[in-house]
Each structure stands twice: as structure tokens, then as C-alpha cells.
Amino acid sequence: MKPTILDFTKEELAYHVKPAFRAKQIFGWVYHQYAQDFMQMENLPKALRSELAERFDIMPLLMVRKEESSDGTLKYLFALRDGKTIETVLLRMKEEWVDEEGVKHASRYTVCVSTQVGCKVGCSFCLTAKGGFTRDLGAGEIVAQILAVKIDQGLEAARRLNIVYMGMGEPLDNLENLAKAINIIKDEEGLSISGKRQTVSTSGLSTKIDKLGAMDLGVHIAISLHAVDDDLRSELIPMNKAYNIASIIDAVKRFPIDTRKRVMFEYLVIKDKNDDLDSAKKLVKLLSGIKAKVNLIYFNPYPGGLYERPDEASMKAFSDYCIAHGLLCTIRDSKGLDISAACGQLKEKTQEELKA
């Protein structure tokens, strides 16, 4: 199997392609012109184009399935070259709008990217855990998800997206490939999406939070907290037994944060598990001293799941308590409820249909 050209940083590609300036041209064709065939790269010598075609592939993904919600959310199922499948989500965060002065502003998008086939963490609320862990994604397979979505949606190269590494897999469990992908995505000749627009969402591998911080990639970090005491968090996230809440909070305090930004804490709210005011009180105390923002997320139910979606009144009461006690808190709008929105659900549904 040939390597994908998307696996290489511009500097690495310059070692493989001579003269070195050709690497910049190739990046331009792939990431700005969306070339899917090396023979399209007209300003490269024909002999080089033929050599590239012999040595490399471009797109390592094939779209298997796509579902669109009434709210505009898109869920993609991509097949990799070894036949394994992963999910990617495109969220439409804000539609095109015109301000008071008549200036038109482009619609805003966020892409939720997978970093592994399956996941080792084994969260009890996550459908991805059902399939276990298969393998890490290569840097090019991570980058390709964003490129494939942009191509599918006809989004011009200059359109800026927000990237969140919170699809299938634990991003910090694949730190080397993740870091490389982040650098390719940041490259101005690549996808040109700055670190400020990229967020790594982790279930809390505290030692690797430190390693990510030491890399100084300029990205934001989001912690999938979901509980305020170790007993419940260990039920929801078994890995908590190795990386408990205290170790995560300490690592967050060491992480280099832009002084204008906040650390995001994701809190999945589950009916009768962590939706009470006592939990809200403990959360405020836990995050005291951290410039934090809490995202309350409705649990997204799926067939056979163990947990239930909380009611709106509980969510609002939880949020109101946090805000009243000085903790910035928002309730994330649920998106894609009419499609296979839960992480791993589209993959699971497709596999079940193939068996039928």
C-alpha cells in the first residue's frame, strides 16, 4: 500500500521531492486546489507527476455514507484503505448573516475529527467503546477528514473552519500522529487553520496533557470531565482509575493557555447520575482557581444504551447554579438528534445493516 501524500509535512515532503520548492507547489495543489490526481498538477514536470503517482496516493478515505440532520449537521462514515471505518461530523454553528452595517459574514463550521479506529478508553456511555480498539489513525488520515469534508461541501480553500478532535478515539492516545496532523493543518500552504481554531478534547490522560503542553502547538484543550467525584467518573470512564480527577486538574493548571482564553470542560449530563444541584456545587468548587468554561451536554441516547437524556429543567437549574456562583457555563445545543448523532452510531448502524 502506497503512503498518502497527506502524511507528510511540507518539510518532510521536501526531502522526498527535488528540487525542494516543489513541495510547496504540491501542497498548494492538494490543499488549495483540491487536486485528487497528480496529473492535474500542471506546473510540475510530467516526469515528476508520474513519479509521484507511482510512489504516493492522495486521498486515503472513501465516503461510505452520509446523513444530514434537519439542523444541517452532517455525519460522515469514511472507509480507510484497509477497509476499517471512521466517523467525522460537520456542525453548522452559524448561518451566513448580514450585520447592521450591511456587511455579509460567512457561515461558521466546526468539524469533529476522529483520531483512532475505535477507542481504548471504554467509556460506559459511548457507543464507540462497543467495538473496542483497532488502531491509531495516521497523520494523513486525520488531515484527510477535514479535506474530504471541505471538498464534499464545496467550501473554498480560504474558508476557515474550527477543528475539534473529539470524534472516535482518544486524541492523546495517538499523540505523535495528532501533533503531526495539527502542524500540517496549521501550515499556510496546507489547510491554514491556526492552532487557535483547533481544540484537542481528551478524557484526561494527565501525563499526556503535559506532553501536549510541552509541544507548544498553540491549540486549545477541552477536558471531558463528566463527573465531580472519582467513584462516578470511574463508572463512566474506567480510565479514571489511572488518571483521577485530581491529576487531571493539576495537569490543566500546568497547560499553557492563551491568557485571553479559557479551559473548556465538557460535562455530559445524564439523568439521575450527575444532573443534581449537589453535583453543580461540587463542580464550582472543583474548578475554583481555573479560568474555565463548562459546556453542559445533553446525553445523546442510542438503542441499547445504559443512560437517559436529562430533562430541560434539570439542565437549566444546573447551569443557573454554576453561573450564579461565578462559573461560566453554557448548555450546548443538541444537534443531529434525527440522525445517527451519537459517536459510533452511524458505524454501528451500517455494520448491523450489512449483517442483516
Buried (B, 14 or more C-beta within 10 A) or exposed (E): EEBBBBBBBBEBBBEBBEEEEBBBBBBBBBBBEBBEEBEBBEEBEEEBBEBBBEEBBBBBBEBBBBBEBEBBBBBBBBBBBEEBBBBBBBBBEEEEEEEEEEEEEBEBBBBBBBBBBBBEBBBBBBBBBBBEBBBBBBBBBBBBBBBBBBBEBEBEEEBEBBBBBBBBBBBBBBBEBBBBBBBBBBBEBBBBBEBBBBBBBBBBBBEBBEBBBEBEBBBBBBBBBBBBEEEBBBBBBBBBEEBBBEBBBEBBEEBEBEEEEBBBBBBBBBBEBBBBEEBBBBBBEBBEEBEBBBBBBBBBBBEEBEBEBBEEEBBEBBBEBBBEBEBBBBBBEBBBBEBBBBBBBBBBBBEEEEEE
